[in-house]
Amino acid sequence: MTNKDYEQLNKKASPPSKSYINIPYAFLIGGIICTFGEFLSNTYQGMGMDQDTAGAVVSVTLVFLSALLTGLKIYDKIAKHGGAGTLVPITGFANAVVSPALEFKSEGMILGLGAKMFVIAGPVIVYGISASIVYGIIIFLFKLY
């Protein structure tokens, strides 16, 4: 198979993206998730929490709801229509941890669920931690002078 044949086969197998529909849906779904987070923040602050505590509780709430909706197979239906809008960092990250865990749970608690849980999210965690260490060292060095 030549490169040209492969390219034609790839074009035939991959339907063209409908950006004019996908982009507004992603914007709408991402906006709804963020608006819901703001609603939760305002609600928690109205219950007497300070802004920092409310922000932490909102994060926990969004991670919990995202994991729950992933487990109930609702998050995938939302992502089917919302596309990249569901990748709002905290909810998308929770989905990326829970999805492989559910997929491999039949292989057991340790080798299935435990080992596969961070298949997608693991590199993100490693990169985030590494970048924060490098950033911290740079800030430390510049504050010395």
C-alpha positions as a Python dict, from the first residue, in 0.01 Angstrom:
ca = {
    (1, 'M'): (0, 0, 0),
    (2, 'T'): (141, 333, -100),
    (3, 'N'): (113, 656, 96),
    (4, 'K'): (-140, 784, -155),
    (5, 'D'): (-357, 471, -118),
    (6, 'Y'): (-340, 500, 259),
    (7, 'E'): (-438, 867, 245),
    (8, 'Q'): (-742, 787, 29),
    (9, 'L'): (-843, 502, 260),
    (10, 'N'): (-808, 733, 560),
    (11, 'K'): (-1024, 1003, 399),
    (12, 'K'): (-1292, 747, 317),
    (13, 'A'): (-1295, 608, 673),
    (14, 'S'): (-1290, 948, 847),
    (15, 'P'): (-1602, 1156, 796),
    (16, 'P'): (-1543, 1531, 767),
    (17, 'S'): (-1587, 1732, 1084),
    (18, 'K'): (-1889, 1959, 1105),
    (19, 'S'): (-1707, 2247, 1275),
    (20, 'Y'): (-1997, 2486, 1228),
    (21, 'I'): (-2200, 2262, 1462),
    (22, 'N'): (-1926, 2118, 1687),
    (23, 'I'): (-1769, 2449, 1791),
    (24, 'P'): (-2093, 2614, 1914),
    (25, 'Y'): (-2193, 2294, 2098),
    (26, 'A'): (-1851, 2274, 2267),
    (27, 'F'): (-1879, 2640, 2365),
    (28, 'L'): (-2232, 2588, 2498),
    (29, 'I'): (-2158, 2272, 2699),
    (30, 'G'): (-1831, 2413, 2840),
    (31, 'G'): (-2015, 2733, 2931),
    (32, 'I'): (-2292, 2539, 3105),
    (33, 'I'): (-2037, 2344, 3311),
    (34, 'C'): (-1853, 2664, 3409),
    (35, 'T'): (-2179, 2846, 3485),
    (36, 'F'): (-2285, 2556, 3705),
    (37, 'G'): (-1951, 2584, 3887),
    (38, 'E'): (-2012, 2955, 3946),
    (39, 'F'): (-2364, 2876, 4067),
    (40, 'L'): (-2221, 2625, 4315),
    (41, 'S'): (-1959, 2876, 4429),
    (42, 'N'): (-2221, 3145, 4492),
    (43, 'T'): (-2444, 2893, 4669),
    (44, 'Y'): (-2164, 2773, 4896),
    (45, 'Q'): (-2061, 3131, 4973),
    (46, 'G'): (-2425, 3210, 5052),
    (47, 'M'): (-2415, 2925, 5301),
    (48, 'G'): (-2134, 3105, 5487),
    (49, 'M'): (-1816, 2968, 5330),
    (50, 'D'): (-1537, 3206, 5239),
    (51, 'Q'): (-1433, 3226, 4872),
    (52, 'D'): (-1132, 2993, 4902),
    (53, 'T'): (-1323, 2724, 5089),
    (54, 'A'): (-1617, 2751, 4847),
    (55, 'G'): (-1376, 2714, 4553),
    (56, 'A'): (-1231, 2396, 4701),
    (57, 'V'): (-1576, 2253, 4770),
    (58, 'V'): (-1688, 2341, 4414),
    (59, 'S'): (-1387, 2150, 4277),
    (60, 'V'): (-1470, 1845, 4486),
    (61, 'T'): (-1837, 1866, 4386),
    (62, 'L'): (-1755, 1890, 4013),
    (63, 'V'): (-1510, 1599, 4032),
    (64, 'F'): (-1767, 1389, 4218),
    (65, 'L'): (-2048, 1470, 3975),
    (66, 'S'): (-1823, 1407, 3675),
    (67, 'A'): (-1714, 1069, 3812),
    (68, 'L'): (-2074, 979, 3899),
    (69, 'L'): (-2202, 1077, 3554),
    (70, 'T'): (-1918, 881, 3393),
    (71, 'G'): (-2009, 574, 3597),
    (72, 'L'): (-2375, 611, 3497),
    (73, 'K'): (-2267, 650, 3130),
    (74, 'I'): (-2429, 993, 3110),
    (75, 'Y'): (-2104, 1189, 3074),
    (76, 'D'): (-2027, 1007, 2748),
    (77, 'K'): (-2364, 1113, 2606),
    (78, 'I'): (-2296, 1474, 2704),
    (79, 'A'): (-1945, 1450, 2551),
    (80, 'K'): (-2091, 1308, 2229),
    (81, 'H'): (-2272, 1637, 2171),
    (82, 'G'): (-2047, 1877, 2363),
    (83, 'G'): (-1714, 1743, 2239),
    (84, 'A'): (-1425, 1955, 2362),
    (85, 'G'): (-1662, 2152, 2586),
    (86, 'T'): (-1662, 1860, 2828),
    (87, 'L'): (-1286, 1889, 2863),
    (88, 'V'): (-1324, 2174, 3110),
    (89, 'P'): (-1016, 2079, 3310),
    (90, 'I'): (-1159, 1947, 3632),
    (91, 'T'): (-1454, 1753, 3489),
    (92, 'G'): (-1258, 1621, 3192),
    (93, 'F'): (-978, 1507, 3421),
    (94, 'A'): (-1220, 1319, 3648),
    (95, 'N'): (-1373, 1154, 3342),
    (96, 'A'): (-1025, 1058, 3217),
    (97, 'V'): (-951, 882, 3547),
    (98, 'V'): (-1286, 703, 3588),
    (99, 'S'): (-1336, 582, 3227),
    (100, 'P'): (-1033, 348, 3210),
    (101, 'A'): (-1102, 229, 3564),
    (102, 'L'): (-1451, 120, 3460),
    (103, 'E'): (-1327, -33, 3137),
    (104, 'F'): (-1071, -257, 3307),
    (105, 'K'): (-1254, -340, 3632),
    (106, 'S'): (-1315, -695, 3507),
    (107, 'E'): (-940, -758, 3531),
    (108, 'G'): (-950, -717, 3908),
    (109, 'M'): (-908, -446, 4166),
    (110, 'I'): (-527, -425, 4149),
    (111, 'L'): (-423, -516, 3792),
    (112, 'G'): (-741, -384, 3632),
    (113, 'L'): (-890, -92, 3818),
    (114, 'G'): (-580, 21, 4008),
    (115, 'A'): (-326, -16, 3728),
    (116, 'K'): (-538, 120, 3444),
    (117, 'M'): (-700, 411, 3631),
    (118, 'F'): (-424, 656, 3536),
    (119, 'V'): (-356, 533, 3182),
    (120, 'I'): (-493, 855, 3033),
    (121, 'A'): (-459, 1092, 3327),
    (122, 'G'): (-118, 969, 3446),
    (123, 'P'): (91, 1164, 3194),
    (124, 'V'): (-106, 1476, 3279),
    (125, 'I'): (-32, 1430, 3649),
    (126, 'V'): (339, 1367, 3584),
    (127, 'Y'): (367, 1667, 3351),
    (128, 'G'): (178, 1892, 3594),
    (129, 'I'): (392, 1794, 3890),
    (130, 'S'): (716, 1824, 3691),
    (131, 'A'): (619, 2163, 3550),
    (132, 'S'): (524, 2292, 3895),
    (133, 'I'): (860, 2180, 4038),
    (134, 'V'): (1051, 2352, 3757),
    (135, 'Y'): (838, 2664, 3796),
    (136, 'G'): (893, 2662, 4174),
    (137, 'I'): (1269, 2635, 4129),
    (138, 'I'): (1270, 2926, 3882),
    (139, 'I'): (1064, 3143, 4119),
    (140, 'F'): (1292, 3046, 4411),
    (141, 'L'): (1607, 3137, 4216),
    (142, 'F'): (1474, 3474, 4102),
    (143, 'K'): (1361, 3567, 4453),
    (144, 'L'): (1716, 3517, 4583),
    (145, 'Y'): (1852, 3802, 4374),
}
